[in-house]
Amino acid sequence: MTILVTGATGNVGGAIIHELVERGARVRAMTRNPARARLPEEVEVVPGDFGDPDSLASAFAGAKALHLINYDAKSGAHMKNPETVVALAKAAGIERVTSFRGEAPGALEQALRQSGLAWTDFFIPVEFMTNALQWAQSVATEGVVRAFGPSRSAMIHEADIGTAIANALTAVGHAGKSYTLTGPEALTPQDKVDALCETTGKAIRLIELSEAEARAKWQALGTPAPFIEFLVDWHVNTPESAYQVLPTVEQLTGCLPRTFRQWAFERAAAFRG
């Protein structure tokens, strides 16, 4: 069975692909620029763009399971033609689909629910641990983390997301279900800094940014404007779901979710410089 993963070059897409390859699955990865993809040699890499239905028909051909990403990191926008994408998937013979959703099912999830396909969606109301890599340079060169807001987050390791989604793509029993994924503990920025100090052996200082400073920082990083607005609101009015710890990862994978200290240990070299 060929499993197609879209958003294949992102952190979560890469984690899904890694988990599927480890299981010996036949994996196809869709990306706008296959020449720039750095994926395992076992993975079939194909071109595809949600804005080009012809490219999707070719990428979908022969696949039986599909992970759909609904967010375009380049533009900051959600998929514009979900009904067309889902119809093409069904026409290609795809039977099982996973996707991410917001607090409530959006247009993509509604299209999947009406399609007759076996769908499973995932809500991730927390930060990805890999987001902390934005601090790597300042930690390595200055021993400083600059962060906005005191908000707590039950942040999640990308590998735990990959394992949970790989299970839904390869095993029965997940059709028609929605899962909310979190990490194992709710952390403040200072908690994260303490973990980085412990795992890197560096003395690291936390500097709290104002909203204006945070906006300027995200703009400099090329963050799309709609996502900057989301980030500001998330940090100022942090929803309860962002710091509520749920057992879903353990229920889906059979393993406790990885802690931020585990993630920081794995990535310590990036922060040492």
ChimeraX attribute file (.defattr): number of C-alpha atoms within 10 A of each C-alpha:
attribute: neighborCount
match mode: 1-to-1
recipient: residues
	/A:1	11
	/A:2	17
	/A:3	24
	/A:4	29
	/A:5	26
	/A:6	25
	/A:7	20
	/A:8	26
	/A:9	21
	/A:10	13
	/A:11	15
	/A:12	21
	/A:13	23
	/A:14	22
	/A:15	22
	/A:16	27
	/A:17	29
	/A:18	19
	/A:19	20
	/A:20	23
	/A:21	17
	/A:22	9
	/A:23	11
	/A:24	9
	/A:25	17
	/A:26	16
	/A:27	23
	/A:28	21
	/A:29	26
	/A:30	24
	/A:31	21
	/A:32	17
	/A:33	13
	/A:34	17
	/A:35	10
	/A:36	9
	/A:37	16
	/A:38	11
	/A:39	16
	/A:40	13
	/A:41	8
	/A:42	12
	/A:43	17
	/A:44	15
	/A:45	23
	/A:46	21
	/A:47	15
	/A:48	22
	/A:49	15
	/A:50	20
	/A:51	13
	/A:52	10
	/A:53	15
	/A:54	12
	/A:55	16
	/A:56	21
	/A:57	16
	/A:58	14
	/A:59	23
	/A:60	27
	/A:61	16
	/A:62	15
	/A:63	20
	/A:64	19
	/A:65	25
	/A:66	24
	/A:67	26
	/A:68	22
	/A:69	20
	/A:70	22
	/A:71	15
	/A:72	14
	/A:73	13
	/A:74	9
	/A:75	12
	/A:76	14
	/A:77	14
	/A:78	15
	/A:79	17
	/A:80	15
	/A:81	13
	/A:82	20
	/A:83	18
	/A:84	16
	/A:85	23
	/A:86	21
	/A:87	15
	/A:88	19
	/A:89	25
	/A:90	19
	/A:91	13
	/A:92	18
	/A:93	15
	/A:94	23
	/A:95	17
	/A:96	25
	/A:97	26
	/A:98	26
	/A:99	20
	/A:100	22
	/A:101	22
	/A:102	13
	/A:103	11
	/A:104	8
	/A:105	16
	/A:106	14
	/A:107	17
	/A:108	23
	/A:109	23
	/A:110	12
	/A:111	18
	/A:112	24
	/A:113	15
	/A:114	10
	/A:115	15
	/A:116	11
	/A:117	20
	/A:118	20
	/A:119	24
	/A:120	24
	/A:121	24
	/A:122	20
	/A:123	17
	/A:124	20
	/A:125	23
	/A:126	24
	/A:127	19
	/A:128	21
	/A:129	22
	/A:130	17
	/A:131	12
	/A:132	19
	/A:133	14
	/A:134	13
	/A:135	17
	/A:136	21
	/A:137	16
	/A:138	16
	/A:139	26
	/A:140	18
	/A:141	11
	/A:142	12
	/A:143	18
	/A:144	18
	/A:145	24
	/A:146	18
	/A:147	18
	/A:148	19
	/A:149	18
	/A:150	14
	/A:151	17
	/A:152	22
	/A:153	27
	/A:154	25
	/A:155	27
	/A:156	27
	/A:157	23
	/A:158	22
	/A:159	22
	/A:160	25
	/A:161	25
	/A:162	20
	/A:163	21
	/A:164	22
	/A:165	30
	/A:166	24
	/A:167	18
	/A:168	22
	/A:169	26
	/A:170	16
	/A:171	10
	/A:172	10
	/A:173	11
	/A:174	20
	/A:175	17
	/A:176	12
	/A:177	13
	/A:178	17
	/A:179	18
	/A:180	18
	/A:181	25
	/A:182	30
	/A:183	33
	/A:184	23
	/A:185	19
	/A:186	19
	/A:187	18
	/A:188	16
	/A:189	21
	/A:190	17
	/A:191	14
	/A:192	18
	/A:193	22
	/A:194	17
	/A:195	20
	/A:196	27
	/A:197	20
	/A:198	16
	/A:199	20
	/A:200	19
	/A:201	11
	/A:202	15
	/A:203	14
	/A:204	20
	/A:205	16
	/A:206	16
	/A:207	13
	/A:208	16
	/A:209	15
	/A:210	13
	/A:211	15
	/A:212	10
	/A:213	14
	/A:214	19
	/A:215	19
	/A:216	13
	/A:217	16
	/A:218	15
	/A:219	13
	/A:220	9
	/A:221	10
	/A:222	11
	/A:223	16
	/A:224	16
	/A:225	15
	/A:226	11
	/A:227	15
	/A:228	19
	/A:229	11
	/A:230	11
	/A:231	17
	/A:232	17
	/A:233	12
	/A:234	16
	/A:235	17
	/A:236	14
	/A:237	11
	/A:238	18
	/A:239	16
	/A:240	11
	/A:241	16
	/A:242	21
	/A:243	23
	/A:244	17
	/A:245	18
	/A:246	16
	/A:247	14
	/A:248	18
	/A:249	23
	/A:250	17
	/A:251	12
	/A:252	18
	/A:253	16
	/A:254	10
	/A:255	11
	/A:256	15
	/A:257	22
	/A:258	20
	/A:259	18
	/A:260	26
	/A:261	19
	/A:262	13
	/A:263	20
	/A:264	24
	/A:265	15
	/A:266	11
	/A:267	18
	/A:268	19
	/A:269	13
	/A:270	15
	/A:271	23
	/A:272	17
	/A:273	11
